[in-house]
Amino acid sequence: MITRFAPSPTGPLHLGHAYSAWLAHDTARKEGGTFLLRIEDIDRTRSRDAWEQQIYDDLSWLGITWDGTPMRQSDRVSVYEDALATLWKRGLVYPCSCSRKDIAAAANAPQEGSEPVFGPDGLVYPGTCRPNRPHPVGDMPEGIALRLDLTAALQHIGSGRLGFVENGETNGSQRRNVAVTSDDLISTVGDIVLSRKDFPGSYHLSVVLDDAAQNITHVIRGKDLFDATKIHVLLQRLLGLPTPLYLHHRLIRDETGRRLAKRDDARAIAQYRKVGATPDDLRTLVGL
């Protein structure tokens, strides 16, 4: 068993991060497996060295130890570029110049009885820049976003079944097979961004490549990423990567039921440390 925790150094870790990290860490240690740390710093505009150092400090204080040297996504640009080049040569990605404002305007344009559809990445892309026919194979463009041509991707993989195994979070919970259908991908996901104009990669592309590189067998993360997993299994099939087992755990929420975010400084691990709380106190707060 190999699990991982993959935070972004864009702010302080909070109770939700502690819960997720403990689950992945404790599960691996219980089974005599390996627990790895990955720093997801592809957002170069918001990532800070100070936040990365605080990740190490907070995890150490929580009693979490990791095996080997942490992987950093900013060191793996060439890997993401190679994967994009492979998809480009197959005619499975295309350049897109649409802004978020453009997408919102197109998605909200009057149509026959249809409402805008939201997926794992927000509004499902309306296909404004999608080519009418496969693009000619040439040099992959730089400095522009690249989107996955979902219809072409589904045709590429053929009629094989897509899906993943979801583990139960509590003891005794049974595994279940989650099917991912073409119709569901087309209607609720659409042509997702695989590369941003300022970085050759995206969360979806980097996470599947990094999990494969680290030989992750069990992905343990929040249920807010459950719907994104259908994207990941598709990319794994396209790139010939293994599909791990998944466990999407409950989210830690505040008193109003809102999911914790990095803006919730009052629930940052560093704040609890300042007021004299112990790791066991935090374990109790998150139900462990």
Phi and psi in degrees as GROMACS dihedral restraints (atoms count N, CA, C in turn):
[ dihedral_restraints ]
;  ai    aj    ak    al  type     phi  dphi    fc
    3     4     5     6     1  -130.0    20    10
    4     5     6     7     1   118.5    20    10
    6     7     8     9     1  -115.6    20    10
    7     8     9    10     1   172.6    20    10
    9    10    11    12     1  -151.0    20    10
   10    11    12    13     1   160.3    20    10
   12    13    14    15     1  -125.5    20    10
   13    14    15    16     1   131.8    20    10
   15    16    17    18     1  -132.6    20    10
   16    17    18    19     1    75.2    20    10
   18    19    20    21     1   -81.6    20    10
   19    20    21    22     1   161.1    20    10
   21    22    23    24     1  -104.1    20    10
   22    23    24    25     1   134.1    20    10
   24    25    26    27     1   -82.7    20    10
   25    26    27    28     1    58.7    20    10
   27    28    29    30     1  -118.0    20    10
   28    29    30    31     1    11.6    20    10
   30    31    32    33     1   166.7    20    10
   31    32    33    34     1   179.7    20    10
   33    34    35    36     1   -76.4    20    10
   34    35    36    37     1   145.4    20    10
   36    37    38    39     1   -69.8    20    10
   37    38    39    40     1   142.7    20    10
   39    40    41    42     1  -119.9    20    10
   40    41    42    43     1  -172.1    20    10
   42    43    44    45     1   -58.2    20    10
   43    44    45    46     1   -36.4    20    10
   45    46    47    48     1   -62.9    20    10
   46    47    48    49     1   -39.4    20    10
   48    49    50    51     1   -64.9    20    10
   49    50    51    52     1   -41.9    20    10
   51    52    53    54     1   -60.0    20    10
   52    53    54    55     1   -43.4    20    10
   54    55    56    57     1   -61.6    20    10
   55    56    57    58     1   -47.9    20    10
   57    58    59    60     1   -64.2    20    10
   58    59    60    61     1   -43.2    20    10
   60    61    62    63     1   -64.6    20    10
   61    62    63    64     1   -41.9    20    10
   63    64    65    66     1   -62.2    20    10
   64    65    66    67     1   -43.6    20    10
   66    67    68    69     1   -59.4    20    10
   67    68    69    70     1   -48.6    20    10
   69    70    71    72     1   -65.8    20    10
   70    71    72    73     1   -41.9    20    10
   72    73    74    75     1   -67.6    20    10
   73    74    75    76     1   -51.5    20    10
   75    76    77    78     1   -66.8    20    10
   76    77    78    79     1   -35.5    20    10
   78    79    80    81     1   -63.4    20    10
   79    80    81    82     1   -45.3    20    10
   81    82    83    84     1   -65.6    20    10
   82    83    84    85     1   -44.5    20    10
   84    85    86    87     1   -65.1    20    10
   85    86    87    88     1   -38.4    20    10
   87    88    89    90     1   -61.4    20    10
   88    89    90    91     1   -35.3    20    10
   90    91    92    93     1   -93.2    20    10
   91    92    93    94     1     5.6    20    10
   93    94    95    96     1    70.1    20    10
   94    95    96    97     1    27.3    20    10
   96    97    98    99     1   -97.1    20    10
   97    98    99   100     1  -156.9    20    10
   99   100   101   102     1  -120.0    20    10
  100   101   102   103     1   137.5    20    10
  102   103   104   105     1  -118.7    20    10
  103   104   105   106     1   124.2    20    10
  105   106   107   108     1  -115.3    20    10
  106   107   108   109     1   154.4    20    10
  108   109   110   111     1  -116.4    20    10
  109   110   111   112     1   135.8    20    10
  111   112   113   114     1  -130.9    20    10
  112   113   114   115     1   132.2    20    10
  114   115   116   117     1   -98.8    20    10
  115   116   117   118     1   110.8    20    10
  117   118   119   120     1   -91.4    20    10
  118   119   120   121     1    85.2    20    10
  120   121   122   123     1  -110.2    20    10
  121   122   123   124     1    35.9    20    10
  123   124   125   126     1   -71.1    20    10
  124   125   126   127     1   -20.7    20    10
  126   127   128   129     1   -82.3    20    10
  127   128   129   130     1    87.2    20    10
  129   130   131   132     1   -72.2    20    10
  130   131   132   133     1   -18.2    20    10
  132   133   134   135     1   -78.1    20    10
  133   134   135   136     1   -25.3    20    10
  135   136   137   138     1  -112.1    20    10
  136   137   138   139     1   -17.9    20    10
  138   139   140   141     1   -71.2    20    10
  139   140   141   142     1   140.1    20    10
  141   142   143   144     1  -134.8    20    10
  142   143   144   145     1   142.2    20    10
  144   145   146   147     1   -59.8    20    10
  145   146   147   148     1   -36.4    20    10
  147   148   149   150     1   -64.3    20    10
  148   149   150   151     1   -39.7    20    10
  150   151   152   153     1   -67.9    20    10
  151   152   153   154     1   -36.7    20    10
  153   154   155   156     1   -63.2    20    10
  154   155   156   157     1   -44.6    20    10
  156   157   158   159     1   -62.3    20    10
  157   158   159   160     1   -37.0    20    10
  159   160   161   162     1   -67.9    20    10
  160   161   162   163     1   -31.1    20    10
  162   163   164   165     1   -58.2    20    10
  163   164   165   166     1   -48.7    20    10
  165   166   167   168     1   -61.2    20    10
  166   167   168   169     1   -42.4    20    10
  168   169   170   171     1   -65.8    20    10
  169   170   171   172     1   -45.3    20    10
  171   172   173   174     1   -64.9    20    10
  172   173   174   175     1   -44.6    20    10
  174   175   176   177     1   -63.9    20    10
  175   176   177   178     1   -41.0    20    10
  177   178   179   180     1   -62.1    20    10
  178   179   180   181     1   -42.2    20    10
  180   181   182   183     1   -63.7    20    10
  181   182   183   184     1   -35.2    20    10
  183   184   185   186     1   -71.4    20    10
  184   185   186   187     1    -8.9    20    10
  186   187   188   189     1    87.9    20    10
  187   188   189   190     1    17.9    20    10
  189   190   191   192     1   -96.4    20    10
  190   191   192   193     1   124.7    20    10
  192   193   194   195     1  -116.0    20    10
  193   194   195   196     1   146.3    20    10
  195   196   197   198     1  -122.2    20    10
  196   197   198   199     1   156.0    20    10
  198   199   200   201     1   -95.4    20    10
  199   200   201   202     1   132.9    20    10
  201   202   203   204     1    75.0    20    10
  202   203   204   205     1  -174.3    20    10
  204   205   206   207     1   -84.6    20    10
  205   206   207   208     1   133.1    20    10
  207   208   209   210     1   -58.7    20    10
  208   209   210   211     1   140.9    20    10
  210   211   212   213     1   -82.1    20    10
  211   212   213   214     1   141.3    20    10
  213   214   215   216     1  -121.9    20    10
  214   215   216   217     1   126.9    20    10
  216   217   218   219     1   -64.0    20    10
  217   218   219   220     1   -30.8    20    10
  219   220   221   222     1   -64.6    20    10
  220   221   222   223     1   -14.1    20    10
  222   223   224   225     1   -90.5    20    10
  223   224   225   226     1    -1.1    20    10
  225   226   227   228     1  -119.7    20    10
  226   227   228   229     1    26.7    20    10
  228   229   230   231     1   -57.2    20    10
  229   230   231   232     1   -42.0    20    10
  231   232   233   234     1   -64.1    20    10
  232   233   234   235     1   -32.5    20    10
  234   235   236   237     1   -65.7    20    10
  235   236   237   238     1   -44.0    20    10
  237   238   239   240     1   -66.6    20    10
  238   239   240   241     1   -38.9    20    10
  240   241   242   243     1   -63.2    20    10
  241   242   243   244     1   -40.8    20    10
  243   244   245   246     1   -64.2    20    10
  244   245   246   247     1   -41.9    20    10
  246   247   248   249     1   -65.4    20    10
  247   248   249   250     1   -41.6    20    10
  249   250   251   252     1   -62.7    20    10
  250   251   252   253     1   -40.5    20    10
  252   253   254   255     1   -63.2    20    10
  253   254   255   256     1   -38.2    20    10
  255   256   257   258     1   -62.5    20    10
  256   257   258   259     1   -46.0    20    10
  258   259   260   261     1   -67.8    20    10
  259   260   261   262     1   -35.7    20    10
  261   262   263   264     1   -63.3    20    10
  262   263   264   265     1   -45.8    20    10
  264   265   266   267     1   -63.1    20    10
  265   266   267   268     1   -27.2    20    10
  267   268   269   270     1   -84.1    20    10
  268   269   270   271     1    -4.0    20    10
  270   271   272   273     1    73.8    20    10
  271   272   273   274     1    29.6    20    10
  273   274   275   276     1  -103.4    20    10
  274   275   276   277     1    -4.6    20    10
  276   277   278   279     1  -130.7    20    10
  277   278   279   280     1   155.5    20    10
  279   280   281   282     1  -144.1    20    10
  280   281   282   283     1   153.6    20    10
  282   283   284   285     1   -73.4    20    10
  283   284   285   286     1   147.1    20    10
  285   286   287   288     1  -138.9    20    10
  286   287   288   289     1   127.3    20    10
  288   289   290   291     1  -106.1    20    10
  289   290   291   292     1     7.8    20    10
  291   292   293   294     1   -69.9    20    10
  292   293   294   295     1   138.0    20    10
  294   295   296   297     1   -89.3    20    10
  295   296   297   298     1   169.7    20    10
  297   298   299   300     1   -60.6    20    10
  298   299   300   301     1   -36.3    20    10
  300   301   302   303     1   -64.9    20    10
  301   302   303   304     1   -40.5    20    10
  303   304   305   306     1   -61.5    20    10
  304   305   306   307     1   -44.1    20    10
  306   307   308   309     1   -65.4    20    10
  307   308   309   310     1   -43.5    20    10
  309   310   311   312     1   -62.5    20    10
  310   311   312   313     1   -40.9    20    10
  312   313   314   315     1   -65.0    20    10
  313   314   315   316     1   -42.7    20    10
  315   316   317   318     1   -68.8    20    10
  316   317   318   319     1   -39.8    20    10
  318   319   320   321     1   -68.6    20    10
  319   320   321   322     1   -27.5    20    10
  321   322   323   324     1   -98.0    20    10
  322   323   324   325     1     4.6    20    10
  324   325   326   327     1   -64.7    20    10
  325   326   327   328     1   144.6    20    10
  327   328   329   330     1   -58.8    20    10
  328   329   330   331     1   125.6    20    10
  330   331   332   333     1  -136.5    20    10
  331   332   333   334     1   170.3    20    10
  333   334   335   336     1   -70.8    20    10
  334   335   336   337     1    91.8    20    10
  336   337   338   339     1    65.8    20    10
  337   338   339   340     1    18.3    20    10
  339   340   341   342     1  -106.7    20    10
  340   341   342   343     1   147.9    20    10
  342   343   344   345     1  -113.2    20    10
  343   344   345   346     1   150.9    20    10
  345   346   347   348     1   -56.4    20    10
  346   347   348   349     1   140.0    20    10
  348   349   350   351     1  -108.0    20    10
  349   350   351   352     1   133.1    20    10
  351   352   353   354     1  -106.7    20    10
  352   353   354   355     1   135.3    20    10
  354   355   356   357     1  -122.9    20    10
  355   356   357   358     1  -162.4    20    10
  357   358   359   360     1   -58.7    20    10
  358   359   360   361     1   -27.2    20    10
  360   361   362   363     1  -106.6    20    10
  361   362   363   364     1    19.1    20    10
  363   364   365   366     1    97.5    20    10
  364   365   366   367     1  -143.3    20    10
  366   367   368   369     1   -57.6    20    10
  367   368   369   370     1   131.4    20    10
  369   370   371   372     1   -68.6    20    10
  370   371   372   373     1   128.5    20    10
  372   373   374   375     1   -61.0    20    10
  373   374   375   376     1   130.0    20    10
  375   376   377   378     1   -78.9    20    10
  376   377   378   379     1    -0.9    20    10
  378   379   380   381     1    85.3    20    10
  379   380   381   382     1    23.9    20    10
  381   382   383   384     1   -57.1    20    10
  382   383   384   385     1   -44.1    20    10
  384   385   386   387     1   -96.1    20    10
  385   386   387   388     1     0.6    20    10
  387   388   389   390     1   -64.2    20    10
  388   389   390   391     1   128.7    20    10
  390   391   392   393     1   -70.0    20    10
  391   392   393   394     1   149.2    20    10
  393   394   395   396     1   -73.9    20    10
  394   395   396   397     1   -21.1    20    10
  396   397   398   399     1  -143.2    20    10
  397   398   399   400     1   163.0    20    10
  399   400   401   402     1   -54.7    20    10
  400   401   402   403     1   136.0    20    10
  402   403   404   405     1   -72.5    20    10
  403   404   405   406     1   149.5    20    10
  405   406   407   408     1   -66.2    20    10
  406   407   408   409     1   139.4    20    10
  408   409   410   411     1   -73.0    20    10
  409   410   411   412     1   121.3    20    10
  411   412   413   414     1  -150.7    20    10
  412   413   414   415     1  -156.5    20    10
  414   415   416   417     1   -70.3    20    10
  415   416   417   418     1   136.3    20    10
  417   418   419   420     1   -69.6    20    10
  418   419   420   421     1   129.9    20    10
  420   421   422   423     1   -68.7    20    10
  421   422   423   424     1   154.6    20    10
  423   424   425   426     1  -117.1    20    10
  424   425   426   427     1   157.5    20    10
  426   427   428   429     1    72.9    20    10
  427   428   429   430     1    21.7    20    10
  429   430   431   432     1  -146.0    20    10
  430   431   432   433     1   149.0    20    10
  432   433   434   435     1   -66.9    20    10
  433   434   435   436     1   147.5    20    10
  435   436   437   438     1  -120.1    20    10
  436   437   438   439     1   131.7    20    10
  438   439   440   441     1  -111.9    20    10
  439   440   441   442     1   150.3    20    10
  441   442   443   444     1   -78.6    20    10
  442   443   444   445     1   127.1    20    10
  444   445   446   447     1   -80.4    20    10
  445   446   447   448     1    96.8    20    10
  447   448   449   450     1   -63.0    20    10
  448   449   450   451     1   -43.5    20    10
  450   451   452   453     1   -61.2    20    10
  451   452   453   454     1   -43.5    20    10
  453   454   455   456     1   -65.3    20    10
  454   455   456   457     1   -37.5    20    10
  456   457   458   459     1   -64.5    20    10
  457   458   459   460     1   -42.0    20    10
  459   460   461   462     1   -66.9    20    10
  460   461   462   463     1   -36.9    20    10
  462   463   464   465     1   -66.2    20    10
  463   464   465   466     1   -34.4    20    10
  465   466   467   468     1   -65.9    20    10
  466   467   468   469     1   -40.9    20    10
  468   469   470   471     1   -82.0    20    10
  469   470   471   472     1   -13.5    20    10
  471   472   473   474     1    78.1    20    10
  472   473   474   475     1  -151.3    20    10
  474   475   476   477     1   -92.4    20    10
  475   476   477   478     1     5.7    20    10
  477   478   479   480     1   -63.3    20    10
  478   479   480   481     1   150.0    20    10
  480   481   482   483     1   -75.0    20    10
  481   482   483   484     1   144.7    20    10
  483   484   485   486     1  -115.9    20    10
  484   485   486   487     1   145.6    20    10
  486   487   488   489     1   168.6    20    10
  487   488   489   490     1  -178.1    20    10
  489   490   491   492     1  -151.8    20    10
  490   491   492   493     1   165.6    20    10
  492   493   494   495     1  -100.3    20    10
  493   494   495   496     1   125.4    20    10
  495   496   497   498     1  -104.6    20    10
  496   497   498   499     1   123.6    20    10
  498   499   500   501     1   -85.7    20    10
  499   500   501   502     1   152.9    20    10
  501   502   503   504     1   -77.9    20    10
  502   503   504   505     1   149.7    20    10
  504   505   506   507     1   -80.2    20    10
  505   506   507   508     1   -33.4    20    10
  507   508   509   510     1  -101.5    20    10
  508   509   510   511     1   160.0    20    10
  510   511   512   513     1   -58.9    20    10
  511   512   513   514     1   133.4    20    10
  513   514   515   516     1    91.8    20    10
  514   515   516   517     1   -12.6    20    10
  516   517   518   519     1   -67.5    20    10
  517   518   519   520     1   140.4    20    10
  519   520   521   522     1   -91.0    20    10
  520   521   522   523     1   149.5    20    10
  522   523   524   525     1   -71.2    20    10
  523   524   525   526     1   156.0    20    10
  525   526   527   528     1  -141.2    20    10
  526   527   528   529     1   148.1    20    10
  528   529   530   531     1   -89.0    20    10
  529   530   531   532     1   129.2    20    10
  531   532   533   534     1  -109.5    20    10
  532   533   534   535     1   114.8    20    10
  534   535   536   537     1   -83.3    20    10
  535   536   537   538     1   143.2    20    10
  537   538   539   540     1  -118.7    20    10
  538   539   540   541     1   114.7    20    10
  540   541   542   543     1  -100.1    20    10
  541   542   543   544     1   156.6    20    10
  543   544   545   546     1   -61.8    20    10
  544   545   546   547     1   -42.5    20    10
  546   547   548   549     1   -61.2    20    10
  547   548   549   550     1   -40.5    20    10
  549   550   551   552     1   -65.9    20    10
  550   551   552   553     1   -43.0    20    10
  552   553   554   555     1   -62.4    20    10
  553   554   555   556     1   -43.5    20    10
  555   556   557   558     1   -67.3    20    10
  556   557   558   559     1   -41.1    20    10
  558   559   560   561     1   -83.2    20    10
  559   560   561   562     1   -28.6    20    10
  561   562   563   564     1  -117.9    20    10
  562   563   564   565     1    -3.8    20    10
  564   565   566   567     1  -121.6    20    10
  565   566   567   568     1   -58.4    20    10
  567   568   569   570     1    75.1    20    10
  568   569   570   571     1  -164.0    20    10
  570   571   572   573     1   -82.6    20    10
  571   572   573   574     1    93.2    20    10
  573   574   575   576     1   -78.2    20    10
  574   575   576   577     1   156.5    20    10
  576   577   578   579     1   -75.5    20    10
  577   578   579   580     1   127.5    20    10
  579   580   581   582     1  -107.1    20    10
  580   581   582   583     1   -15.7    20    10
  582   583   584   585     1  -150.3    20    10
  583   584   585   586     1   130.2    20    10
  585   586   587   588     1   -89.4    20    10
  586   587   588   589     1   159.2    20    10
  588   589   590   591     1   -66.9    20    10
  589   590   591   592     1   -20.5    20    10
  591   592   593   594     1  -104.3    20    10
  592   593   594   595     1     0.9    20    10
  594   595   596   597     1  -159.1    20    10
  595   596   597   598     1   132.6    20    10
  597   598   599   600     1   -78.3    20    10
  598   599   600   601     1    68.7    20    10
  600   601   602   603     1   166.6    20    10
  601   602   603   604     1   172.5    20    10
  603   604   605   606     1  -144.3    20    10
  604   605   606   607     1   173.1    20    10
  606   607   608   609     1   -56.5    20    10
  607   608   609   610     1   -47.7    20    10
  609   610   611   612     1   -62.5    20    10
  610   611   612   613     1   -43.9    20    10
  612   613   614   615     1   -70.1    20    10
  613   614   615   616     1   -46.5    20    10
  615   616   617   618     1   -66.5    20    10
  616   617   618   619     1   -37.3    20    10
  618   619   620   621     1   -67.4    20    10
  619   620   621   622     1   -37.6    20    10
  621   622   623   624     1   -72.8    20    10
  622   623   624   625     1   -37.1    20    10
  624   625   626   627     1   -68.2    20    10
  625   626   627   628     1   -40.0    20    10
  627   628   629   630     1   -71.1    20    10
  628   629   630   631     1   -41.1    20    10
  630   631   632   633     1   -60.7    20    10
  631   632   633   634     1   -39.8    20    10
  633   634   635   636     1   -67.0    20    10
  634   635   636   637     1   -41.8    20    10
  636   637   638   639     1   -64.5    20    10
  637   638   639   640     1   -33.3    20    10
  639   640   641   642     1   -91.5    20    10
  640   641   642   643     1     4.6    20    10
  642   643   644   645     1    56.6    20    10
  643   644   645   646     1    39.5    20    10
  645   646   647   648     1   -67.3    20    10
  646   647   648   649     1   127.8    20    10
  648   649   650   651     1   -98.1    20    10
  649   650   651   652     1   -29.3    20    10
  651   652   653   654     1  -133.5    20    10
  652   653   654   655     1   114.3    20    10
  654   655   656   657     1   -92.8    20    10
  655   656   657   658     1   116.7    20    10
  657   658   659   660     1  -114.7    20    10
  658   659   660   661     1   114.2    20    10
  660   661   662   663     1  -155.6    20    10
  661   662   663   664     1   174.9    20    10
  663   664   665   666     1   -69.9    20    10
  664   665   666   667     1   153.7    20    10
  666   667   668   669     1   -66.8    20    10
  667   668   669   670     1   -13.7    20    10
  669   670   671   672     1   -67.0    20    10
  670   671   672   673     1   -14.4    20    10
  672   673   674   675     1  -102.4    20    10
  673   674   675   676     1     7.5    20    10
  675   676   677   678     1   -59.0    20    10
  676   677   678   679     1   -47.7    20    10
  678   679   680   681     1   -67.3    20    10
  679   680   681   682     1   -27.1    20    10
  681   682   683   684     1   -69.4    20    10
  682   683   684   685     1   -20.1    20    10
  684   685   686   687     1   -64.9    20    10
  685   686   687   688     1   -30.5    20    10
  687   688   689   690     1   -62.5    20    10
  688   689   690   691     1   -33.2    20    10
  690   691   692   693     1   -67.5    20    10
  691   692   693   694     1   -42.2    20    10
  693   694   695   696     1   -67.2    20    10
  694   695   696   697     1   -39.4    20    10
  696   697   698   699     1   -68.7    20    10
  697   698   699   700     1   -31.5    20    10
  699   700   701   702     1   -65.8    20    10
  700   701   702   703     1   -46.7    20    10
  702   703   704   705     1   -64.3    20    10
  703   704   705   706     1   -36.5    20    10
  705   706   707   708     1   -61.6    20    10
  706   707   708   709     1   -40.8    20    10
  708   709   710   711     1   -66.2    20    10
  709   710   711   712     1   -44.5    20    10
  711   712   713   714     1   -63.0    20    10
  712   713   714   715     1   -35.8    20    10
  714   715   716   717     1   -99.6    20    10
  715   716   717   718     1     3.3    20    10
  717   718   719   720     1    68.9    20    10
  718   719   720   721     1    35.9    20    10
  720   721   722   723     1  -104.6    20    10
  721   722   723   724     1   152.3    20    10
  723   724   725   726     1   -71.2    20    10
  724   725   726   727     1   152.9    20    10
  726   727   728   729     1  -102.3    20    10
  727   728   729   730     1   116.7    20    10
  729   730   731   732     1   -70.5    20    10
  730   731   732   733     1   173.5    20    10
  732   733   734   735     1   -79.7    20    10
  733   734   735   736     1   150.6    20    10
  735   736   737   738     1  -122.8    20    10
  736   737   738   739     1   148.2    20    10
  738   739   740   741     1  -138.5    20    10
  739   740   741   742     1   112.9    20    10
  741   742   743   744     1  -103.1    20    10
  742   743   744   745     1   105.7    20    10
  744   745   746   747     1   -86.4    20    10
  745   746   747   748     1   167.6    20    10
  747   748   749   750     1   -62.1    20    10
  748   749   750   751     1   158.1    20    10
  750   751   752   753     1   -99.1    20    10
  751   752   753   754     1   146.3    20    10
  753   754   755   756     1   -86.4    20    10
  754   755   756   757     1   126.5    20    10
  756   757   758   759     1  -122.3    20    10
  757   758   759   760     1   162.6    20    10
  759   760   761   762     1   -85.8    20    10
  760   761   762   763     1  -173.0    20    10
  762   763   764   765     1   -63.9    20    10
  763   764   765   766     1   -23.0    20    10
  765   766   767   768     1   -90.9    20    10
  766   767   768   769     1    -2.2    20    10
  768   769   770   771     1    91.4    20    10
  769   770   771   772     1     2.5    20    10
  771   772   773   774     1   -81.2    20    10
  772   773   774   775     1   137.5    20    10
  774   775   776   777     1   -63.4    20    10
  775   776   777   778     1   138.3    20    10
  777   778   779   780     1   -67.4    20    10
  778   779   780   781     1   145.5    20    10
  780   781   782   783     1  -135.6    20    10
  781   782   783   784     1   170.5    20    10
  783   784   785   786     1   -65.7    20    10
  784   785   786   787     1   -16.6    20    10
  786   787   788   789     1   -74.6    20    10
  787   788   789   790     1   -11.5    20    10
  789   790   791   792     1   -84.4    20    10
  790   791   792   793     1    72.0    20    10
  792   793   794   795     1   -61.1    20    10
  793   794   795   796     1   -28.1    20    10
  795   796   797   798     1   -64.0    20    10
  796   797   798   799     1   -22.8    20    10
  798   799   800   801     1  -107.6    20    10
  799   800   801   802     1    13.2    20    10
  801   802   803   804     1   -67.9    20    10
  802   803   804   805     1   143.1    20    10
  804   805   806   807     1   -58.0    20    10
  805   806   807   808     1   -39.0    20    10
  807   808   809   810     1   -61.3    20    10
  808   809   810   811     1   -34.3    20    10
  810   811   812   813     1   -68.3    20    10
  811   812   813   814     1   -40.2    20    10
  813   814   815   816     1   -64.2    20    10
  814   815   816   817     1   -37.7    20    10
  816   817   818   819     1   -62.8    20    10
  817   818   819   820     1   -40.5    20    10
  819   820   821   822     1   -63.0    20    10
  820   821   822   823     1   -34.8    20    10
  822   823   824   825     1   -91.2    20    10
  823   824   825   826     1     7.9    20    10
  825   826   827   828     1    90.5    20    10
  826   827   828   829     1    12.8    20    10
  828   829   830   831     1   -69.3    20    10
  829   830   831   832     1   158.9    20    10
  831   832   833   834     1  -110.5    20    10
  832   833   834   835     1   162.2    20    10
  834   835   836   837     1   -56.2    20    10
  835   836   837   838     1   -35.8    20    10
  837   838   839   840     1   -65.1    20    10
  838   839   840   841     1   -35.3    20    10
  840   841   842   843     1   -59.6    20    10
  841   842   843   844     1   -42.1    20    10
  843   844   845   846     1   -70.0    20    10
  844   845   846   847     1   -36.2    20    10
  846   847   848   849     1   -59.7    20    10
  847   848   849   850     1   -39.7    20    10
  849   850   851   852     1   -66.4    20    10
  850   851   852   853     1   -40.7    20    10
  852   853   854   855     1   -60.5    20    10
  853   854   855   856     1   -35.4    20    10
  855   856   857   858     1   -96.9    20    10
  856   857   858   859     1     6.2    20    10
  858   859   860   861     1    85.3    20    10
  859   860   861   862     1    23.7    20    10
